[in-house]
Amino acid sequence: MSNGASSPPPTAPGATADLAEVARSVVATHRGDRGALLPILHGVQHALGYVPTEVVPVIAAELNLSRADVHGVVSFYRDFRRTPPGRTVVGLCRAEACQAVGADALAAQVEARLGVECGATRADGGVTLDEVFCLGNCALGPAAIVDGRVLGRVTVDTVAALVDSPADSPAQPEGVGA
């Protein structure tokens, strides 16, 4: 997940050969682009929901880079996932403006309610809880992003309601929205 953007549900194929084919396909769309590594990694993550370890050597070979170079970029940027995300991805803003209106307490409450720590995916794969640093929704803090949808004045109840209901549900918990 990138800060302020959500990954689609993981559609990772089961076989390493399929993962390599996805990576090669994404590389092909950026072949010849200057500084293509970041757009390629974003493309792979968009296609699969994360950047699997198995695609690092494929991307490295395709771009004539070392595996260490590609791994270094994937591990350096928080935006790149190295494991599949949960069915619902929640990012809680932890920037200063949101901290000033209770983001730290909200994070603790959400962790307890959802049964997952920030930076992790719940064991059942139902939810991934992330920290993000500024969603640009400072006037409506604390802010969160749930499956790509930025929300303001978030409470533990609004987050729990969105995690428990399908993303395409027409019902929206009261008080949610930016």
Disulfide bonds with the S-S distance in Angstrom:
none
